Amino acid sequence: DGHRPRRAGVSSFGVSGTNAHVILEEAPVRPASHATADSPAPAVVPWVLAGGSAAALRAQAARLLGAVADLPPADVGFSLATTRTALDHRAVVVGASREALVEGLSAVAEGRSAAGVVEGVAGEPGRIAFVFPGQGSQWQGMALELLDSSPVFAARMAECGEALSAFTDWSLDDALHGRVDVERVDVIQPLLFAVMVSLAAVWEDWGIRPSAV
């Protein structure tokens, strides 16, 4: 482990004469996450559960009850949402504290209703429509966090900015950061258009395709 990436050459010789030669290089070091032990916990955490039947859903909730005693609620929520299969019988437990989440989880395990618990059975997906609001839905600072966190959103906003530049004497970046009066009709209409088009790009990147807009 020195001052340059480690590399290895690999040669694979097939009996049929098909040979492969590859140079492997270690991945670049990723910057450390901004999250630390001192980072504030989210105000509300969802725990998402799913099972192939109502009984399986209850059983999963019961098993989870015995495993979450010493785990950070946000970590449990992240793992449930990103590593579990979304089966048809579903429940979501929402809480602002470990106690509230455990109480909701107990309710799911016992088959009773409780505050912060929603249950349902997934049906066949229906048709999807993207509905965009008009003028009046804007607020100062809108879209800035998404602009920083979503490459897809940022790329589409850049495309919109380039397309609009021939018709405006201001930039989307200036409008979003409050350097232009967004209450001007000639500003807010193109700005909202760009934000909505970029939001649609994010949804489509997640696999959501509209039947109507």
MDAnalysis code that builds the backbone (N, CA, C; Angstrom):
import MDAnalysis as mda
import numpy as np

u = mda.Universe.empty(639, n_residues=213, atom_resindex=np.repeat(np.arange(213), 3), trajectory=True)
u.add_TopologyAttr("name", ["N", "CA", "C"] * 213)
u.add_TopologyAttr("resid", np.arange(1, 214))
u.add_TopologyAttr("resname", ["ASP", "GLY", "HIS", "ARG", "PRO", "ARG", "ARG", "ALA", "GLY", "VAL", "SER", "SER", "PHE", "GLY", "VAL", "SER", "GLY", "THR", "ASN", "ALA", "HIS", "VAL", "ILE", "LEU", "GLU", "GLU", "ALA", "PRO", "VAL", "ARG", "PRO", "ALA", "SER", "HIS", "ALA", "THR", "ALA", "ASP", "SER", "PRO", "ALA", "PRO", "ALA", "VAL", "VAL", "PRO", "TRP", "VAL", "LEU", "ALA", "GLY", "GLY", "SER", "ALA", "ALA", "ALA", "LEU", "ARG", "ALA", "GLN", "ALA", "ALA", "ARG", "LEU", "LEU", "GLY", "ALA", "VAL", "ALA", "ASP", "LEU", "PRO", "PRO", "ALA", "ASP", "VAL", "GLY", "PHE", "SER", "LEU", "ALA", "THR", "THR", "ARG", "THR", "ALA", "LEU", "ASP", "HIS", "ARG", "ALA", "VAL", "VAL", "VAL", "GLY", "ALA", "SER", "ARG", "GLU", "ALA", "LEU", "VAL", "GLU", "GLY", "LEU", "SER", "ALA", "VAL", "ALA", "GLU", "GLY", "ARG", "SER", "ALA", "ALA", "GLY", "VAL", "VAL", "GLU", "GLY", "VAL", "ALA", "GLY", "GLU", "PRO", "GLY", "ARG", "ILE", "ALA", "PHE", "VAL", "PHE", "PRO", "GLY", "GLN", "GLY", "SER", "GLN", "TRP", "GLN", "GLY", "MET", "ALA", "LEU", "GLU", "LEU", "LEU", "ASP", "SER", "SER", "PRO", "VAL", "PHE", "ALA", "ALA", "ARG", "MET", "ALA", "GLU", "CYS", "GLY", "GLU", "ALA", "LEU", "SER", "ALA", "PHE", "THR", "ASP", "TRP", "SER", "LEU", "ASP", "ASP", "ALA", "LEU", "HIS", "GLY", "ARG", "VAL", "ASP", "VAL", "GLU", "ARG", "VAL", "ASP", "VAL", "ILE", "GLN", "PRO", "LEU", "LEU", "PHE", "ALA", "VAL", "MET", "VAL", "SER", "LEU", "ALA", "ALA", "VAL", "TRP", "GLU", "ASP", "TRP", "GLY", "ILE", "ARG", "PRO", "SER", "ALA", "VAL"])
u.atoms.positions = np.array([
    [0.863, -1.181, 0.000],
    [0.000, 0.000, 0.000],
    [0.900, 1.231, 0.000],
    [1.136, 1.773, -1.197],
    [2.039, 2.902, -1.319],
    [1.324, 4.170, -1.739],
    [1.970, 4.928, -2.612],
    [1.429, 6.221, -3.028],
    [0.713, 6.151, -4.369],
    [0.543, 4.970, -4.905],
    [-0.193, 4.831, -6.159],
    [-1.105, 3.615, -6.063],
    [-2.138, 3.540, -6.910],
    [-3.087, 2.418, -6.827],
    [-2.392, 1.083, -7.071],
    [-2.832, 0.074, -6.336],
    [-2.323, -1.276, -6.549],
    [-2.980, -1.880, -7.786],
    [-2.198, -2.575, -8.597],
    [-2.711, -3.176, -9.836],
    [-2.237, -4.622, -9.923],
    [-3.021, -5.419, -10.635],
    [-2.654, -6.823, -10.832],
    [-3.038, -7.231, -12.249],
    [-2.198, -8.020, -12.891],
    [-2.524, -8.552, -14.203],
    [-3.063, -9.971, -14.074],
    [-4.145, -10.262, -14.765],
    [-4.772, -11.587, -14.708],
    [-4.924, -12.116, -16.127],
    [-4.440, -13.304, -16.369],
    [-4.601, -13.952, -17.664],
    [-5.365, -15.252, -17.480],
    [-6.383, -15.446, -18.310],
    [-7.180, -16.670, -18.250],
    [-7.167, -17.318, -19.636],
    [-6.708, -18.572, -19.696],
    [-6.580, -19.267, -20.967],
    [-7.634, -20.368, -21.063],
    [-8.512, -20.252, -22.049],
    [-9.552, -21.252, -22.225],
    [-9.096, -22.392, -23.113],
    [-9.654, -23.586, -22.889],
    [-9.281, -24.773, -23.670],
    [-9.596, -24.569, -25.149],
    [-10.666, -23.837, -25.459],
    [-11.077, -23.659, -26.849],
    [-10.235, -22.614, -27.563],
    [-9.334, -21.957, -26.850],
    [-8.512, -20.933, -27.474],
    [-8.976, -19.527, -27.160],
    [-10.050, -19.391, -26.375],
    [-10.534, -18.078, -25.975],
    [-9.748, -17.622, -24.754],
    [-8.975, -16.582, -24.910],
    [-8.122, -16.097, -23.835],
    [-8.592, -14.716, -23.380],
    [-8.433, -14.440, -22.104],
    [-8.800, -13.135, -21.557],
    [-7.651, -12.609, -20.717],
    [-7.315, -11.348, -20.939],
    [-6.226, -10.717, -20.196],
    [-6.772, -9.402, -19.624],
    [-6.679, -9.258, -18.320],
    [-7.293, -8.120, -17.644],
    [-6.299, -7.494, -16.681],
    [-6.281, -6.185, -16.638],
    [-5.529, -5.467, -15.602],
    [-6.538, -4.917, -14.600],
    [-6.394, -5.315, -13.343],
    [-7.291, -4.866, -12.279],
    [-6.606, -3.789, -11.461],
    [-7.330, -2.742, -11.157],
    [-6.797, -1.660, -10.332],
    [-7.733, -1.428, -9.163],
    [-7.168, -1.187, -7.981],
    [-8.012, -0.959, -6.811],
    [-8.872, 0.284, -7.026],
    [-10.054, 0.257, -6.429],
    [-10.992, 1.366, -6.583],
    [-10.453, 2.605, -5.891],
    [-10.812, 3.792, -6.402],
    [-10.373, 5.020, -5.731],
    [-10.989, 5.123, -4.344],
    [-10.298, 5.780, -3.464],
    [-10.795, 5.955, -2.104],
    [-11.969, 6.920, -2.123],
    [-13.073, 6.475, -1.580],
    [-14.252, 7.348, -1.517],
    [-14.105, 8.318, -0.350],
    [-14.567, 9.554, -0.543],
    [-14.514, 10.483, 0.590],
    [-15.375, 9.987, 1.731],
    [-14.952, 10.267, 2.939],
    [-15.703, 9.833, 4.113],
    [-17.090, 10.439, 4.105],
    [-18.056, 9.676, 4.583],
    [-19.433, 10.170, 4.652],
    [-19.514, 11.363, 5.576],
    [-20.421, 12.287, 5.238],
    [-20.633, 13.451, 6.093],
    [-21.337, 13.060, 7.392],
    [-21.971, 11.890, 7.382],
    [-22.684, 11.459, 8.587],
    [-21.689, 11.033, 9.651],
    [-21.903, 11.473, 10.859],
    [-21.043, 11.093, 11.973],
    [-21.912, 10.665, 13.128],
    [-21.247, 10.188, 14.161],
    [-21.994, 9.767, 15.341],
    [-22.730, 10.935, 15.971],
    [-22.232, 12.155, 15.679],
    [-22.865, 13.340, 16.254],
    [-23.940, 13.938, 15.357],
    [-24.136, 13.337, 14.168],
    [-25.149, 13.872, 13.265],
    [-26.534, 13.719, 13.889],
    [-27.392, 14.715, 13.700],
    [-28.729, 14.606, 14.286],
    [-29.519, 13.473, 13.639],
    [-30.254, 12.745, 14.448],
    [-31.101, 11.668, 13.933],
    [-32.312, 12.276, 13.241],
    [-32.860, 11.602, 12.223],
    [-34.064, 12.133, 11.577],
    [-35.214, 12.230, 12.561],
    [-36.073, 13.224, 12.343],
    [-37.163, 13.461, 13.290],
    [-38.143, 12.290, 13.310],
    [-38.393, 11.703, 12.150],
    [-39.334, 10.578, 12.043],
    [-38.680, 9.490, 11.201],
    [-38.831, 8.243, 11.627],
    [-38.218, 7.118, 10.922],
    [-39.304, 6.127, 10.506],
    [-39.293, 5.654, 9.245],
    [-40.209, 4.592, 8.835],
    [-39.527, 3.226, 8.875],
    [-40.241, 2.234, 9.389],
    [-39.818, 0.841, 9.289],
    [-40.795, 0.149, 8.353],
    [-40.278, -0.352, 7.233],
    [-41.104, -0.936, 6.177],
    [-40.991, -2.458, 6.240],
    [-42.141, -3.125, 6.273],
    [-42.152, -4.589, 6.325],
    [-43.001, -5.138, 5.183],
    [-42.679, -6.362, 4.755],
    [-43.464, -7.003, 3.704],
    [-43.386, -8.509, 3.872],
    [-44.482, -9.175, 3.494],
    [-44.524, -10.631, 3.578],
    [-45.383, -11.198, 2.470],
    [-45.227, -12.484, 2.226],
    [-46.013, -13.126, 1.182],
    [-47.450, -13.372, 1.584],
    [-47.755, -13.267, 2.868],
    [-49.117, -13.439, 3.370],
    [-49.248, -12.615, 4.641],
    [-50.478, -12.490, 5.131],
    [-50.693, -11.743, 6.373],
    [-49.941, -12.393, 7.529],
    [-49.957, -13.721, 7.565],
    [-49.255, -14.434, 8.645],
    [-47.749, -14.211, 8.556],
    [-47.216, -14.220, 7.336],
    [-45.773, -14.007, 7.160],
    [-45.382, -12.589, 7.577],
    [-46.257, -11.625, 7.303],
    [-45.991, -10.245, 7.713],
    [-45.922, -10.140, 9.230],
    [-46.871, -10.792, 9.926],
    [-46.882, -10.769, 11.388],
    [-45.628, -11.456, 11.941],
    [-45.249, -12.557, 11.307],
    [-44.073, -13.295, 11.762],
    [-42.809, -12.464, 11.589],
    [-42.725, -11.723, 10.489],
    [-41.540, -10.888, 10.281],
    [-41.469, -9.797, 11.337],
    [-42.613, -9.186, 11.646],
    [-42.640, -8.147, 12.678],
    [-42.201, -8.712, 14.027],
    [-42.657, -9.921, 14.335],
    [-42.286, -10.552, 15.607],
    [-40.785, -10.843, 15.659],
    [-40.223, -11.334, 14.550],
    [-38.783, -11.608, 14.520],
    [-37.979, -10.322, 14.662],
    [-38.459, -9.267, 14.027],
    [-37.749, -8.002, 14.083],
    [-37.736, -7.425, 15.493],
    [-38.810, -7.670, 16.226],
    [-38.878, -7.178, 17.597],
    [-37.712, -7.679, 18.439],
    [-37.278, -8.889, 18.177],
    [-36.198, -9.471, 18.962],
    [-34.816, -9.083, 18.494],
    [-34.749, -8.249, 17.442],
    [-33.436, -7.942, 16.876],
    [-33.077, -6.464, 16.894],
    [-33.992, -5.593, 17.310],
    [-33.761, -4.154, 17.157],
    [-33.449, -3.446, 18.470],
    [-33.298, -4.173, 19.536],
    [-33.157, -3.542, 20.852],
    [-32.000, -2.552, 20.904],
    [-30.847, -2.907, 20.329],
    [-29.657, -2.071, 20.454],
    [-29.232, -1.434, 19.141],
    [-30.096, -1.463, 18.125],
    [-29.736, -0.927, 16.819],
    [-30.306, 0.472, 16.631],
    [-29.578, 1.380, 15.989],
    [-30.105, 2.720, 15.711],
    [-31.352, 2.628, 14.826],
    [-32.445, 3.265, 15.210],
    [-33.687, 3.172, 14.426],
    [-33.517, 3.550, 12.964],
    [-32.703, 4.569, 12.681],
    [-32.518, 4.984, 11.288],
    [-31.811, 3.905, 10.483],
    [-30.846, 3.189, 11.096],
    [-30.154, 2.112, 10.396],
    [-31.104, 0.957, 10.100],
    [-31.974, 0.653, 11.062],
    [-32.971, -0.400, 10.841],
    [-33.888, -0.010, 9.677],
    [-34.347, 1.238, 9.685],
    [-35.232, 1.698, 8.619],
    [-34.567, 1.634, 7.263],
    [-33.301, 2.036, 7.189],
    [-32.570, 2.005, 5.916],
    [-32.449, 0.576, 5.392],
    [-32.077, -0.344, 6.273],
    [-31.894, -1.736, 5.843],
    [-33.210, -2.371, 5.407],
    [-34.291, -2.087, 6.149],
    [-35.588, -2.645, 5.768],
    [-36.039, -2.132, 4.410],
    [-35.754, -0.857, 4.134],
    [-36.228, -0.257, 2.889],
    [-35.393, -0.646, 1.681],
    [-34.120, -1.005, 1.898],
    [-33.229, -1.213, 0.757],
    [-32.771, -2.647, 0.550],
    [-33.002, -3.533, 1.529],
    [-32.479, -4.897, 1.386],
    [-33.556, -5.969, 1.386],
    [-34.805, -5.583, 1.595],
    [-35.884, -6.570, 1.676],
    [-36.728, -6.553, 0.403],
    [-37.269, -7.713, 0.032],
    [-38.142, -7.803, -1.130],
    [-39.503, -7.204, -0.813],
    [-40.041, -6.415, -1.755],
    [-41.351, -5.783, -1.553],
    [-42.455, -6.768, -1.920],
    [-42.800, -7.652, -0.979],
    [-43.868, -8.632, -1.204],
    [-45.229, -7.957, -1.053],
    [-46.297, -8.709, -1.334],
    [-47.619, -8.078, -1.473],
    [-48.216, -7.564, -0.164],
    [-48.046, -8.285, 0.922],
    [-48.623, -7.859, 2.203],
    [-47.622, -6.938, 2.897],
    [-48.042, -5.701, 3.137],
    [-47.075, -4.697, 3.570],
    [-47.572, -3.922, 4.783],
    [-46.606, -3.420, 5.535],
    [-46.909, -2.553, 6.668],
    [-45.786, -1.541, 6.807],
    [-46.147, -0.345, 7.243],
    [-45.151, 0.684, 7.536],
    [-45.407, 1.184, 8.951],
    [-44.366, 1.165, 9.750],
    [-44.434, 1.699, 11.112],
    [-43.636, 2.999, 11.128],
    [-44.264, 4.077, 11.541],
    [-43.615, 5.387, 11.553],
    [-43.573, 5.886, 12.985],
    [-42.402, 6.349, 13.413],
    [-42.293, 6.837, 14.784],
    [-41.158, 7.816, 14.945],
    [-41.261, 8.655, 15.957],
    [-40.228, 9.643, 16.251],
    [-39.285, 9.165, 17.353],
    [-39.537, 7.974, 17.904],
    [-38.686, 7.434, 18.957],
    [-38.650, 5.918, 18.842],
    [-37.649, 5.315, 19.471],
    [-37.560, 3.855, 19.463],
    [-38.796, 3.239, 20.108],
    [-39.273, 3.873, 21.184],
    [-40.436, 3.330, 21.882],
    [-41.652, 3.289, 20.970],
    [-41.865, 4.395, 20.210],
    [-43.021, 4.448, 19.304],
    [-42.900, 3.418, 18.197],
    [-41.693, 3.233, 17.681],
    [-41.481, 2.259, 16.612],
    [-41.698, 0.834, 17.114],
    [-41.197, 0.540, 18.300],
    [-41.363, -0.803, 18.871],
    [-42.839, -1.071, 19.165],
    [-43.547, -0.051, 19.653],
    [-44.984, -0.227, 19.908],
    [-45.731, -0.501, 18.609],
    [-45.401, 0.226, 17.558],
    [-46.040, -0.032, 16.266],
    [-45.698, -1.400, 15.726],
    [-44.441, -1.806, 15.892],
    [-44.015, -3.126, 15.438],
    [-44.754, -4.218, 16.199],
    [-44.956, -4.016, 17.493],
    [-45.709, -4.985, 18.291],
    [-47.150, -5.095, 17.790],
    [-47.723, -3.947, 17.405],
    [-49.091, -3.960, 16.892],
    [-49.192, -4.774, 15.610],
    [-48.205, -4.622, 14.733],
    [-48.205, -5.408, 13.489],
    [-48.078, -6.893, 13.813],
    [-47.184, -7.231, 14.733],
    [-46.970, -8.641, 15.097],
    [-48.220, -9.261, 15.690],
    [-48.996, -8.453, 16.422],
    [-50.198, -8.970, 17.094],
    [-51.462, -8.790, 16.261],
    [-51.342, -8.149, 15.095],
    [-52.496, -7.976, 14.230],
    [-53.497, -6.956, 14.710],
    [-53.034, -5.950, 15.426],
    [-53.945, -4.911, 15.902],
    [-53.551, -3.560, 15.322],
    [-54.475, -2.627, 15.349],
    [-54.205, -1.290, 14.829],
    [-53.502, -0.453, 15.895],
    [-52.753, 0.549, 15.451],
    [-52.047, 1.436, 16.368],
    [-51.676, 2.705, 15.635],
    [-51.437, 3.761, 16.394],
    [-51.014, 5.026, 15.790],
    [-49.665, 4.836, 15.104],
    [-49.531, 5.419, 13.931],
    [-48.270, 5.321, 13.217],
    [-48.075, 4.037, 12.451],
    [-49.131, 3.240, 12.303],
    [-49.037, 1.975, 11.568],
    [-50.020, 1.985, 10.401],
    [-49.531, 1.662, 9.227],
    [-50.384, 1.546, 8.038],
    [-50.127, 0.188, 7.411],
    [-51.191, -0.537, 7.111],
    [-51.068, -1.842, 6.475],
    [-51.884, -1.873, 5.192],
    [-51.503, -2.746, 4.272],
    [-52.250, -2.883, 3.034],
    [-51.714, -4.039, 2.215],
    [-52.440, -4.328, 1.159],
    [-52.039, -5.380, 0.224],
    [-51.836, -4.729, -1.135],
    [-50.674, -4.945, -1.719],
    [-50.365, -4.328, -3.003],
    [-51.248, -4.906, -4.093],
    [-51.774, -4.032, -4.931],
    [-52.567, -4.460, -6.072],
    [-51.792, -4.272, -7.358],
    [-52.452, -4.505, -8.456],
    [-51.813, -4.264, -9.746],
    [-51.627, -2.767, -9.928],
    [-50.442, -2.331, -10.336],
    [-50.232, -0.900, -10.512],
    [-51.165, -0.327, -11.566],
    [-51.721, 0.830, -11.276],
    [-52.600, 1.493, -12.233],
    [-51.815, 2.422, -13.131],
    [-52.542, 3.222, -13.880],
    [-51.892, 4.181, -14.756],
    [-51.362, 5.344, -13.914],
    [-50.248, 5.894, -14.325],
    [-49.579, 6.953, -13.583],
    [-49.668, 8.257, -14.359],
    [-49.995, 9.325, -13.660],
    [-50.009, 10.656, -14.270],
    [-49.059, 11.570, -13.517],
    [-48.287, 12.357, -14.243],
    [-47.487, 13.418, -13.645],
    [-48.321, 14.690, -13.696],
    [-48.585, 15.288, -12.548],
    [-49.385, 16.518, -12.478],
    [-48.493, 17.635, -11.957],
    [-48.315, 18.677, -12.749],
    [-47.427, 19.770, -12.378],
    [-48.230, 20.997, -11.967],
    [-47.858, 21.636, -10.861],
    [-48.560, 22.847, -10.441],
    [-48.145, 24.049, -11.285],
    [-48.949, 25.082, -11.236],
    [-48.637, 26.295, -11.975],
    [-48.049, 27.351, -11.067],
    [-48.078, 28.570, -11.531],
    [-47.500, 29.675, -10.775],
    [-48.205, 29.824, -9.430],
    [-47.404, 30.106, -8.412],
    [-47.923, 30.184, -7.054],
    [-47.402, 29.062, -6.186],
    [-46.837, 28.022, -6.806],
    [-46.305, 26.892, -6.043],
    [-44.843, 27.103, -5.668],
    [-44.248, 28.188, -6.127],
    [-42.818, 28.409, -5.912],
    [-42.527, 28.949, -4.520],
    [-41.278, 28.727, -4.090],
    [-40.789, 29.350, -2.858],
    [-39.290, 29.547, -3.001],
    [-38.783, 30.523, -2.297],
    [-37.363, 30.833, -2.386],
    [-36.539, 29.668, -1.853],
    [-35.583, 29.229, -2.645],
    [-34.725, 28.122, -2.242],
    [-35.209, 26.766, -2.708],
    [-36.323, 26.726, -3.430],
    [-36.830, 25.430, -3.895],
    [-35.801, 24.775, -4.817],
    [-35.742, 23.469, -4.756],
    [-34.923, 22.628, -5.642],
    [-33.435, 22.658, -5.341],
    [-32.968, 23.506, -4.422],
    [-31.527, 23.619, -4.205],
    [-30.925, 22.332, -3.636],
    [-31.610, 21.713, -2.669],
    [-31.073, 20.474, -2.090],
    [-31.050, 19.359, -3.121],
    [-32.100, 19.288, -3.938],
    [-32.146, 18.256, -4.976],
    [-31.079, 18.519, -6.034],
    [-30.828, 19.778, -6.312],
    [-29.792, 20.148, -7.273],
    [-28.429, 19.652, -6.809],
    [-28.181, 19.707, -5.508],
    [-26.901, 19.259, -4.958],
    [-26.810, 17.752, -4.800],
    [-27.954, 17.087, -4.598],
    [-27.916, 15.667, -4.249],
    [-28.247, 14.725, -5.397],
    [-28.884, 15.225, -6.459],
    [-29.310, 14.347, -7.552],
    [-28.608, 14.720, -8.854],
    [-27.659, 13.906, -9.328],
    [-27.007, 14.182, -10.615],
    [-27.994, 14.226, -11.778],
    [-29.033, 13.388, -11.715],
    [-30.029, 13.373, -12.789],
    [-30.772, 14.701, -12.838],
    [-31.199, 15.184, -11.674],
    [-31.901, 16.462, -11.616],
    [-30.997, 17.593, -12.094],
    [-29.748, 17.601, -11.622],
    [-28.816, 18.666, -11.991],
    [-28.537, 18.666, -13.495],
    [-28.398, 17.472, -14.086],
    [-28.109, 17.394, -15.519],
    [-29.273, 17.925, -16.350],
    [-30.498, 17.568, -15.961],
    [-31.646, 18.044, -16.728],
    [-31.848, 19.549, -16.529],
    [-31.577, 20.058, -15.316],
    [-31.655, 21.500, -15.085],
    [-30.637, 22.235, -15.960],
    [-29.452, 21.655, -16.096],
    [-28.432, 22.273, -16.950],
    [-28.901, 22.319, -18.400],
    [-29.550, 21.245, -18.855],
    [-30.087, 21.230, -20.221],
    [-31.153, 22.303, -20.394],
    [-32.034, 22.428, -19.399],
    [-33.085, 23.444, -19.468],
    [-32.469, 24.840, -19.461],
    [-31.452, 25.031, -18.618],
    [-30.804, 26.335, -18.565],
    [-30.186, 26.720, -19.887],
    [-29.563, 25.745, -20.541],
    [-28.965, 26.019, -21.843],
    [-30.037, 26.345, -22.876],
    [-31.145, 25.611, -22.844],
    [-32.224, 25.852, -23.806],
    [-32.872, 27.219, -23.602],
    [-32.980, 27.645, -22.331],
    [-33.639, 28.909, -22.025],
    [-32.730, 30.115, -22.209],
    [-31.421, 29.897, -22.220],
    [-30.483, 31.020, -22.227],
    [-30.637, 31.924, -23.441],
    [-31.129, 31.365, -24.541],
    [-31.294, 32.187, -25.749],
    [-32.480, 33.133, -25.638],
    [-33.331, 32.916, -24.645],
    [-34.561, 33.707, -24.542],
    [-34.640, 34.554, -23.272],
    [-33.661, 34.434, -22.377],
    [-33.711, 35.155, -21.104],
    [-32.420, 35.933, -20.882],
    [-32.501, 36.954, -20.031],
    [-31.302, 37.702, -19.645],
    [-30.868, 37.343, -18.225],
    [-31.314, 36.192, -17.731],
    [-30.968, 35.689, -16.408],
    [-30.731, 34.182, -16.521],
    [-30.097, 33.598, -15.511],
    [-29.819, 32.165, -15.526],
    [-30.675, 31.448, -14.493],
    [-30.892, 30.156, -14.712],
    [-31.642, 29.357, -13.743],
    [-30.935, 29.348, -12.398],
    [-29.619, 29.287, -12.414],
    [-28.871, 29.264, -11.158],
    [-29.110, 30.548, -10.364],
    [-29.104, 31.693, -11.067],
    [-29.366, 32.959, -10.383],
    [-30.775, 32.982, -9.804],
    [-31.740, 32.468, -10.561],
    [-33.126, 32.476, -10.088],
    [-33.291, 31.573, -8.868],
    [-32.694, 30.383, -8.908],
    [-32.827, 29.443, -7.796],
    [-32.165, 29.974, -6.526],
    [-31.081, 30.730, -6.687],
    [-30.345, 31.224, -5.529],
    [-30.780, 32.621, -5.102],
    [-31.894, 33.095, -5.655],
    [-32.452, 34.353, -5.190],
    [-31.767, 35.589, -5.725],
    [-30.951, 35.443, -6.762],
    [-30.287, 36.614, -7.332],
    [-31.137, 37.294, -8.390],
    [-32.297, 36.686, -8.654],
    [-33.281, 37.258, -9.575],
    [-34.635, 37.178, -8.886],
    [-35.488, 38.159, -9.092],
    [-36.810, 38.180, -8.482],
    [-37.686, 37.101, -9.112],
    [-37.949, 36.019, -8.360],
    [-38.724, 34.914, -8.921],
    [-40.212, 35.228, -9.018],
    [-40.628, 36.363, -8.473],
    [-42.039, 36.730, -8.595],
    [-42.346, 37.343, -9.952],
    [-41.317, 37.655, -10.710],
    [-41.545, 38.164, -12.067],
    [-42.120, 37.045, -12.929],
    [-43.154, 37.358, -13.667],
    [-43.804, 36.334, -14.491],
    [-42.836, 35.769, -15.520],
    [-41.987, 36.631, -16.082],
    [-41.061, 36.153, -17.107],
    [-39.943, 35.305, -16.529],
    [-39.849, 35.267, -15.197],
    [-38.855, 34.426, -14.542],
    [-39.488, 33.142, -14.017],
    [-40.582, 33.277, -13.294],
    [-41.129, 32.122, -12.609],
    [-41.698, 31.081, -13.560],
    [-42.265, 31.507, -14.683],
    [-42.837, 30.520, -15.609],
    [-41.758, 29.603, -16.194],
    [-40.678, 30.146, -16.755],
    [-39.621, 29.243, -17.243],
    [-38.939, 28.467, -16.110],
    [-38.800, 29.107, -14.933],
    [-38.151, 28.422, -13.810],
    [-38.964, 27.218, -13.363],
    [-40.274, 27.402, -13.208],
    [-41.129, 26.273, -12.822],
    [-41.101, 25.178, -13.881],
    [-41.107, 25.584, -15.139],
    [-41.013, 24.607, -16.224],
    [-39.753, 23.754, -16.065],
    [-38.615, 24.410, -15.817],
    [-37.351, 23.686, -15.697],
    [-37.362, 22.754, -14.493],
    [-37.894, 23.221, -13.364],
    [-37.940, 22.390, -12.159],
    [-38.821, 21.172, -12.389],
    [-39.992, 21.357, -13.006],
    [-40.906, 20.238, -13.221],
    [-40.331, 19.224, -14.218],
    [-39.721, 19.709, -15.282],
    [-39.115, 18.805, -16.254],
    [-37.988, 18.002, -15.594],
    [-37.229, 18.653, -14.730],
    [-36.121, 17.969, -14.054],
    [-36.627, 16.977, -13.014],
    [-37.731, 17.310, -12.331],
    [-38.351, 16.350, -11.415],
    [-38.816, 15.111, -12.175],
    [-39.398, 15.334, -13.347],
    [-39.852, 14.204, -14.159],
    [-38.680, 13.304, -14.538],
    [-37.533, 13.908, -14.807],
    [-36.345, 13.118, -15.144],
    [-35.931, 12.241, -13.970],
    [-36.038, 12.766, -12.749],
    [-35.705, 11.979, -11.559],
    [-36.659, 10.809, -11.415],
    [-37.953, 11.072, -11.560],
    [-38.946, 9.993, -11.434],
    [-38.714, 8.911, -12.483],
    [-38.431, 9.340, -13.723],
    [-38.206, 8.364, -14.787],
    [-36.932, 7.566, -14.541],
    [-35.932, 8.203, -13.925],
    [-34.698, 7.493, -13.598],
    [-34.973, 6.391, -12.579],
    [-36.001, 6.560, -11.758],
    [-36.398, 5.538, -10.775],
    [-37.344, 4.497, -11.401],
    [-37.587, 4.627, -12.708],
    [-38.418, 3.645, -13.394],
    [-39.884, 3.993, -13.427],
    [-40.249, 5.212, -13.048],
    [-41.653, 5.634, -13.058],
    [-41.958, 6.301, -14.384],
    [-42.802, 5.686, -15.179],
    [-43.145, 6.217, -16.501],
    [-44.608, 6.642, -16.490],
    [-44.902, 7.858, -16.929],
    [-46.288, 8.331, -16.880],
    [-47.108, 7.866, -18.076],
    [-48.380, 7.614, -17.833],
    [-49.333, 7.385, -18.907],
    [-49.877, 8.700, -19.426],
    [-49.831, 9.720, -18.583],
    [-50.305, 11.047, -18.976],
    [-49.548, 12.081, -18.174],
    [-49.441, 13.293, -18.743],
    [-48.781, 14.410, -18.071],
    [-49.768, 15.551, -18.031],
])
